[in-house]
Amino acid sequence: MQIKINADSEIIAYAVIGDVENGITVECDVVPENFEADFKPLYFVYKDKKIGINENYKEPNEEQTKAPIKRIEQLENAVLEILIGGDV
């Protein structure tokens, strides 16, 4: 398995098959059984060549997850206005 970590050693992505850009190869025996089922970016950390649960992990709140979606909708509408030449 390959994992990608941030500056705080939090796992932000992984690949079972193939590679992750700038990934770290980890042996299967250090991967918790629940890793794939419970994976969320930042939920696990990689320290001392072991994977564990991040004690500092916080679930994203609803506002954090809605803001990017709202922005995408705004951008989609702007593109449609440009393409069809009017208000959407």
DABELDA-V662478 format. One record per residue. N is the residue number from 1. SS is DSSP state (hx for helix, st for strand, lp for the rest). OMEGA is omega as a letter, one per 30 degrees, with the letter a starting at -180 (999 if undefined). D_FIRST is the distance of its C-alpha to the first C-alpha in whole Angstrom. Layout:
# DABELDA-V662478
<<N;SS;OMEGA;D_FIRST> <N;SS;OMEGA;D_FIRST>>
This chain:
# DABELDA-V662478
<<1;lp;l;0> <2;st;l;4> <3;st;l;7> <4;st;a;10> <5;st;l;13> <6;lp;a;17> <7;lp;l;20> <8;lp;a;20> <9;lp;l;16> <10;st;a;16> <11;st;a;12> <12;st;l;14> <13;st;l;11> <14;st;l;7> <15;st;l;6> <16;lp;l;5> <17;lp;a;7> <18;lp;a;8> <19;lp;l;8> <20;lp;l;9> <21;lp;a;13> <22;lp;a;13> <23;lp;l;9> <24;st;l;8> <25;st;l;6> <26;lp;l;6> <27;lp;a;7> <28;hx;a;7> <29;hx;l;10> <30;hx;a;10> <31;lp;l;9> <32;lp;a;12> <33;lp;a;13> <34;lp;a;14> <35;hx;a;11> <36;hx;a;11> <37;hx;a;15> <38;hx;a;16> <39;lp;l;14> <40;lp;l;16> <41;lp;l;16> <42;lp;a;17> <43;lp;l;17> <44;st;l;14> <45;st;l;15> <46;st;a;13> <47;st;l;16> <48;lp;l;16> <49;lp;l;13> <50;st;l;13> <51;st;l;12> <52;st;l;15> <53;st;a;17> <54;lp;a;19> <55;lp;a;23> <56;lp;a;24> <57;lp;l;22> <58;lp;l;25> <59;lp;l;25> <60;lp;l;26> <61;lp;a;30> <62;hx;a;31> <63;hx;l;33> <64;hx;a;30> <65;hx;a;28> <66;hx;a;31> <67;hx;l;32> <68;hx;a;30> <69;hx;l;31> <70;hx;l;35> <71;hx;l;34> <72;hx;l;32> <73;hx;l;36> <74;hx;a;38> <75;hx;l;36> <76;hx;l;37> <77;hx;l;40> <78;hx;l;41> <79;hx;l;40> <80;hx;l;42> <81;hx;l;45> <82;hx;a;44> <83;hx;a;44> <84;hx;l;47> <85;lp;l;49> <86;lp;l;50> <87;lp;l;49> <88;lp;999;46>>
